[in-house]
Amino acid sequence: MREEVIKSLEKVRPVLQRDGGDVEFVDVNEEGVVAVRLQGACNGCPGATMTLKMLIEGTLKQDVPGVTQVINVM
């Protein structure tokens, strides 16, 4: 699952980078919880929760069977 998650994150990176942000893959556990670290303009942005849930989590859930949640870690 790890490689599939990393590949899927590459799909959302250009959208984040266009606005000065980025996302770093941290880990994925057996329950399908993916840990990422929002970077750049995304770190601390008022819309970060929406970006995390709607864009990143939505894409990962669509692309990678077994992903249940995406969380941001500092």
Secondary structure as UniProt FT lines:
FT   HELIX           2..18
FT   TURN            19..20
FT   STRAND          21..28
FT   TURN            30..31
FT   STRAND          33..40
FT   TURN            41..44
FT   TURN            46..47
FT   HELIX           48..50
FT   HELIX           51..57
FT   HELIX           58..63
FT   TURN            65..66
FT   STRAND          69..72
//
